[in-house]
Structure formats: C-alpha cells, structure tokens
C-alpha cells in the first residue's frame, strides 16, 4: 500500500535545517498548545511524546514509577541531553503528571532552557474561552521577555492562518485515508510529521499525498483507534497483519487535534477558539457523553466495527473515562478492546492474541 512519492524529512534533519536558517526550536510536551504563537516568535514547535525505548532510570529520582511513560521517558530524554537542540521548553497542563513535570523543571531540575507552562481550562464555556485567551496572552508576554522582541497583531494573524491551512490539510488527510495508497504505518508517519514540520512544509506533503488519492479500497476489518499516542508504532503493522485496518482516529496525538479555524479577529481569542472547539478530549474535561457521541459518529462515518483503546499505562484522564465509556459504546452496539502499553515495551504476545481475538469477534 505504501507509495514512495512522499518523502518525509526526519526530526533531526528538520531541526538542523531550521536552525541553519536562524530559527529557534521549542520542545513541546503533550498535548494542546498554540503552534501559531511559537512560530510567530520564530520558534519551530517539536513535540516530545515520551520517546520510546529511552532508558528512564534517571527520571526515577524525580517521579514515581506509576507515572506514565510519556512523562518518565520525556524527563529522561531531557536529562540525557536529547533536547540539547531546543531553545525553550513548553509544558502544557494536560494532566496532573505533566503539571508535575512542569513544576519539577521550574523549581528543582532547572534545565538550561527557559521552561514555560500553559494551563488549559476544562470546559467549553465562554469563561473557559476567555481564560485560555488570557493564558495565551501571558505566554506571549513571557516569550517576548525571552526573545527580546514581539510579533505585531497582523504578524500573529498571518501565523494563525498558516496553521489553520495546515490543520485543514490534516483534516483532509483523515477524511481521505481510505482513498490514499498508504499503509496504516505510512499514513501515521505522514500525519505525525505535523508534530515537528513547519506548517507550510506539512501542507505541501499533505497535498502531494492527496494528489494520489484513488477509489476507496477494501483493506480488512475497519477499526477506530482511540487513546493517547500510537506507540510503539509496530502496532500499525500488527493490525493489518491480523486482518484489520485503522479506518478512523480518536488519538490524543492525532484525531483529537483536528483544530477548526477560528472566527475572532482578536488573535488570542482566535487561538483559544481553535483549541476549545477541538474534538472531545478527557484532558480538556470533555464529558463522557460527548466522547460517546463523537466515537459513534466516527464509527458511522468510517464503517468501523469496533474501537481499540490503545492507552499508555497509568494515564489517569483516559482510564477514568473508560469503564463508563465502554459500557455506553457496548449498549450502542459498538464493541471495544482496551490495550495498555508502556512506551519502553515491545508489543507482547498477549496483546497480539487479544487483538486477534477481538478482530475475529467483530468480523
């Protein structure tokens, strides 16, 4: 299924190229943050999703063993020098563990890079929108202190529109996935390049991929993949090997970040609108019912016959929802499977067997 026509630059290649052009690098921890604001200051956001197969012993002095491997691996990666090319660090408050990581970096570890934090409201009310706009304005002021200069309002709006265009391309890739000559793994390598490529380069790659769209092809039993991040990526080879394919996406690193275009002419409100109006996400306080309806809608649109929740161990926001969410999905006729993984572990034989049994059940 994979085509060789779309070449995706690697992270290090892209980072070095950006720095050679005089730009800065912002290492950003999960999940939601304003790409456009960082780019307006000349920083390229490069996301840190707890790099897999990282020796996490060094983080054990600072975080408990039951903290998720995204935080443990990310902290160890930082301490081992893996983020030396970064000029600033940004830690959004996606959960208590990430908020704790931000506090550790600010108050105890003191990396050489300035550490910035961002608090996200847990709702979609007008007060939440106003609060987030104020948080983004505070982040703008902090970036101005570090950078020594600040973008104008028209420059901010230009940066916002550039990211909106890239997000529109990302949404189009999701809609057209069944028409693209890409394997599950190749598709996710492409959409996850949004985590580190400049918006304009990602839009170009997306356009090249979409130009190759053809008729809808049957690929196996359609699944809806939910959870945090598709790591280890070997999962995306295993699913088709067992006769399935990923027809729709509710991953925190992917489908939950299909940000719509904003409407406000105030740049800070517009950036806040985009995050607030993203698909339901437990890290933003979305209700279980809103998630239930969203998953049913995705399944209906894609023809998915079941949901695979692929979650990082100890992820409290995810695991808190799952008992009620899975019950509601079952009552609506949509079966589900929960797979818990640690980013440092290979795919187990048990996971292989459980996924195979689930696919056999929903044929």
C-alpha positions in Angstrom: 0.0 0.0 0.0 2.8 2.4 0.7 3.9 4.9 -2.0 7.4 6.3 -2.2 6.3 9.6 -3.7 6.0 11.4 -0.4 9.4 11.7 1.4 9.0 12.9 5.0 12.0 14.6 6.5 13.2 13.2 9.8 13.1 15.1 13.0 16.8 15.8 13.4 17.1 16.6 9.7 14.3 19.1 10.0 15.6 20.6 13.3 19.1 21.2 11.9 17.7 22.7 8.7 15.5 25.1 10.7 18.4 26.2 13.0 20.7 26.7 10.0 18.1 29.3 8.8 18.4 31.1 12.1 15.2 29.8 13.7 14.8 28.6 17.3 13.4 25.3 18.5 10.6 24.9 21.1 10.5 21.4 22.6 6.8 20.9 23.5 5.3 18.2 25.7 1.7 17.0 25.1 -1.0 17.8 24.3 -2.6 21.1 23.3 -0.7 24.3 22.7 -0.6 27.3 20.3 1.7 26.3 17.4 1.0 29.7 15.8 2.2 31.7 18.7 5.5 29.9 18.9 6.0 30.3 15.1 5.3 34.0 15.3 8.3 34.3 17.6 10.5 32.3 15.2 10.4 29.0 17.2 9.6 25.8 15.4 7.5 23.5 17.8 8.9 20.0 18.0 6.8 17.7 20.2 8.1 15.3 22.8 5.8 12.4 23.2 7.9 10.4 25.6 10.4 9.0 23.0 10.1 5.1 23.1 13.0 2.9 24.1 14.5 5.5 26.3 16.4 4.5 29.5 14.1 6.0 32.2 16.3 5.3 35.2 17.4 8.9 35.5 13.8 10.1 35.9 13.2 7.7 38.8 14.8 10.2 41.2 12.1 12.7 40.4 8.9 10.9 39.5 7.1 7.8 40.9 7.2 4.5 39.0 3.5 4.7 38.5 3.7 8.0 36.5 3.1 7.3 32.8 6.0 6.6 30.5 5.3 9.8 28.4 6.5 11.8 31.4 9.2 9.4 32.6 10.7 9.0 29.2 10.4 12.7 28.3 12.2 13.7 31.5 14.9 11.1 31.0 15.3 12.2 27.4 15.8 15.8 28.6 18.3 14.8 31.3 20.3 12.6 28.9 20.9 15.6 26.5 18.2 14.6 24.0 16.8 18.1 23.9 20.0 20.0 23.6 19.0 21.5 20.3 15.9 23.0 21.9 16.0 26.7 22.8 12.9 26.7 25.1 10.7 24.1 26.7 6.9 24.3 26.9 4.9 22.0 29.2 1.1 22.4 28.8 -1.1 21.1 31.8 -2.7 18.1 30.1 -2.8 16.1 33.3 -1.5 16.1 36.8 1.6 14.2 35.7 2.5 16.8 33.1 1.7 19.6 35.5 4.1 17.9 38.0 6.7 17.8 35.3 6.4 21.5 34.7 6.8 22.2 38.4 9.9 19.9 38.5 11.5 21.8 35.7 10.7 25.2 37.1 11.6 24.6 40.7 14.0 21.7 41.0 15.8 20.5 37.9 16.4 23.9 36.2 17.3 22.8 32.6 19.5 25.3 30.7 16.5 26.2 28.5 13.7 28.5 29.8 10.7 26.4 30.8 7.2 27.8 30.1 3.9 26.3 31.2 0.4 26.7 29.9 -2.8 25.9 31.8 -5.8 24.6 29.7 -9.3 25.1 31.0 -11.5 22.0 31.5 -14.6 23.1 29.6 -16.1 24.9 26.6 -17.9 27.8 28.2 -17.4 31.4 27.4 -15.4 31.8 30.6 -13.1 28.9 29.5 -12.5 30.7 26.2 -11.7 34.0 27.9 -9.5 32.2 30.4 -7.5 30.5 27.7 -7.1 33.7 25.7 -5.6 35.3 28.8 -3.3 32.3 29.3 -2.1 32.6 25.7 -1.5 36.4 26.3 0.6 35.6 29.3 2.6 33.1 27.3 3.0 35.8 24.6 4.5 38.2 27.2 6.8 35.5 28.6 8.0 34.7 25.0 8.6 38.4 24.4 10.8 38.6 27.5 12.9 35.7 26.3 13.0 36.7 22.7 13.6 40.4 23.2 11.0 41.3 20.6 7.4 40.5 19.9 5.3 40.0 16.7 2.6 42.5 15.8 -1.1 41.6 15.7 -1.0 41.3 11.9 2.0 39.0 12.1 0.2 36.9 14.7 -2.9 36.7 12.4 -0.7 35.6 9.5 0.9 32.9 11.6 -2.6 31.7 12.8 -3.9 31.5 9.2 -0.8 29.5 8.2 -1.5 26.9 10.9 -5.2 26.9 10.1 -4.3 25.9 6.5 -2.1 23.1 7.7 -4.8 21.8 10.0 -7.3 21.9 7.1 -4.9 19.7 5.1 -4.5 17.4 8.1 -8.3 17.1 8.4 -8.5 16.3 4.6 -5.9 13.5 5.0 -8.1 12.0 7.8 -11.2 12.2 5.6 -9.5 10.7 2.6 -7.5 7.9 4.3 -9.4 5.1 2.6 -8.5 6.6 -0.8 -4.8 7.0 -0.1 -2.2 4.4 -1.4 -0.7 4.4 2.1 -0.4 1.6 4.7 -1.5 2.3 8.2 2.1 2.9 9.3 2.9 5.2 6.3 -0.3 7.2 6.9 0.5 7.8 10.6 4.1 8.6 9.8 2.7 11.3 7.5 0.2 12.8 9.9 2.5 12.6 12.8 5.1 14.7 10.9 2.7 17.6 11.9 4.4 17.2 15.3 7.7 18.7 14.0 7.5 20.0 10.5 6.8 23.7 9.7 3.1 24.2 8.8 3.9 25.1 5.2 6.1 22.1 4.6 3.4 19.8 6.1 0.8 21.3 3.9 3.0 20.6 0.9 3.5 16.9 1.9 -0.3 16.6 2.5 -1.1 18.0 -0.9 1.4 15.5 -2.6 -0.3 12.6 -0.7 -3.9 13.8 -1.5 -3.0 14.1 -5.2 -2.5 10.3 -5.2 -6.0 9.6 -3.8 -7.9 7.0 -5.8 -11.0 4.9 -5.4 -11.9 3.5 -1.9 -10.2 0.2 -1.4 -11.2 -2.7 0.9 -8.3 -3.3 3.4 -9.8 -5.5 6.0 -11.9 -5.1 9.2 -12.2 -1.4 9.9 -11.3 -0.3 13.4 -11.5 3.0 15.2 -8.2 3.6 17.1 -8.5 5.7 20.3 -6.1 6.5 23.1 -3.1 8.8 23.5 -0.3 8.0 21.0 0.2 5.1 18.6 3.4 3.9 20.2 5.0 1.5 19.7 4.4 2.2 16.0 4.7 -1.6 15.4 1.0 -1.7 16.3 0.3 -0.2 12.9 1.9 -3.2 11.2 0.3 -5.7 13.5 -3.3 -4.6 12.8 -3.2 -5.2 9.1 -1.2 -8.5 9.7 -4.2 -9.7 11.7 -6.7 -8.6 9.0 -7.7 -5.2 10.2 -7.0 -1.6 9.3 -7.4 1.8 11.1 -10.4 3.4 9.4 -10.8 6.3 11.9 -8.9 8.0 14.7 -9.5 9.4 18.2 -5.9 9.6 19.3 -4.8 12.5 21.5 -1.7 12.9 19.3 -3.7 12.8 16.1 -7.5 12.9 15.6 -8.2 14.9 18.8 -6.1 17.7 17.4 -8.1 18.4 14.3 -8.4 22.1 15.2 -11.0 24.1 13.3 -10.3 27.5 12.0 -11.2 30.3 14.4 -13.5 33.2 13.7 -12.4 36.0 16.0 -10.3 38.9 14.7 -8.6 39.0 18.1 -5.5 36.7 17.7 -5.6 35.5 21.3 -9.3 34.7 21.2 -8.9 33.0 17.8 -6.1 30.8 19.1 -8.2 29.9 22.1 -11.2 29.1 19.9 -9.2 26.6 17.9 -8.2 24.6 21.0 -11.5 24.9 22.8 -13.5 23.7 19.8 -11.3 20.7 19.0 -12.8 17.2 19.2 -13.7 15.9 22.7 -10.7 15.0 24.9 -10.7 13.9 28.6 -7.5 16.1 29.1 -9.7 19.1 28.4 -12.5 18.0 30.6 -14.9 16.7 27.9 -17.9 14.8 29.2 -18.1 11.0 28.7 -21.3 11.5 26.8 -19.7 13.9 24.4 -16.9 11.4 23.8 -19.5 8.6 23.4 -21.4 10.5 20.7 -18.1 11.5 19.0 -16.9 7.9 18.8 -20.3 6.8 17.4 -20.1 9.5 14.8 -16.6 8.5 13.7 -17.6 4.8 13.6 -20.7 5.6 11.5 -18.7 7.8 9.0 -15.9 5.3 8.6 -17.7 2.0 8.9 -15.6 1.0 11.9 -16.9 -2.2 13.6 -15.1 -1.7 16.9 -12.9 0.6 18.9 -9.4 -0.2 20.1 -8.4 1.9 23.1 -4.6 1.9 22.9 -3.5 3.6 26.1 -0.3 4.3 27.9 -0.3 2.6 31.4 -1.2 4.9 34.3 -2.9 7.5 32.1 -5.5 8.7 34.6 -7.5 11.0 32.3 -8.1 8.2 29.9 -8.6 5.3 32.3 -11.0 7.3 34.4 -13.5 7.5 31.5 -13.1 4.1 30.1 -15.5 1.9 32.3 -18.5 4.2 31.6 -17.5 5.0 28.0 -17.0 1.4 27.0 -20.3 0.4 28.7 -22.1 3.1 26.7 -20.5 2.1 23.5 -21.5 -1.5 24.1 -25.1 -0.5 24.7 -24.9 1.4 21.4 -23.7 -1.8 19.6 -20.1 -0.8 19.2 -17.7 -3.3 20.9 -14.3 -2.2 22.2 -11.0 -3.5 23.4 -8.5 -1.9 25.9 -4.8 -2.4 25.3 -2.4 -0.8 27.9 1.2 -0.4 26.9 4.4 1.1 28.3 6.4 3.0 25.7 9.5 1.1 26.6 8.0 -2.3 26.0 7.7 -4.2 22.7 4.3 -5.5 21.6 3.6 -8.5 23.8 2.3 -11.9 22.7 -0.7 -11.3 25.0 -1.5 -8.1 23.2 -1.2 -9.9 19.8 -3.6 -12.6 21.0 -6.2 -10.2 22.4 -6.2 -8.1 19.3 -6.6 -11.1 17.1 -9.5 -12.4 19.2 -11.2 -9.0 19.0 -10.9 -8.9 15.3 -12.3 -12.4 15.0 -15.2 -11.4 17.2 -16.3 -8.4 15.2 -16.0 -9.9 11.7 
